[in-house]
Amino acid sequence: MQSRLRVMIVDEKAERAALIESGLIEAGCEVVGCLIGQSDLESKVSSLQPDVIVIDMECPDRDTLEDMFRTTLHRQHPTVMFVDRSDSESIRAAVQAGVSAYVVGGLSPERVRPILEVAIARFQEFQTLRRELDDAKSNLEERKVVERAKGILMKRRGMAEDEAFRLLRKMAMDRKIRLAALAREIVAAAEVLL
């Protein structure tokens, strides 16, 4: 964990944001920006590049959650939302919007740093899982296209399965491309010839 977290604050009220800012500074954080209300959240996050976004509000509203969702689609940042009151639907919507930690009951200076660190750790773990899932999906898609290309060779050239796979592998090595890339070319060519 880096020693000085760069934090951006989003709050509905300037006076409450000032209290949060002093609490964050006291907790050893660097406040890189403060946005009162949720206007232009995406561009503010883009320009400030915070390590963590802290949102404080009485109760999360639909507009803030939609802004958070749009922001997290393009730029992934750990986000901590402090709310005074909540319900199950708001919690579910906040998680879907990309909020890493959702804390009901306000913000106290002694809790700030541990909450931010847990949110960052949770966010990083989620990102790792997302990358692993994307890799697994990609590998499965590559395997499917190789199987299709192998099937095309078997049908068109009357080859056995292992023979078709060896030919695919040799062709890919000769052309210095990935097996999946060659398989996509074969499948595309077969679709054109049909």
Secondary structure, 3 states (H helix, E strand, C coil): CCCCCEEEEEECCHHHHHHHHHHHHHCCCEEEEEEECCCCHHHHHHHHCCCEEEEEECCCCHHHHHHHHHHHHHCCCCEEEEECCCCHHHHHHHHHCCCCEEEECCCCHHHHHHHHHHHHHHHHHHHHHHHHHHHHHHHHHHHHHHHHHHHHHHHHHCCCHHHHHHHHHHHHHHHCCCHHHHHHHHHHHHHHHC
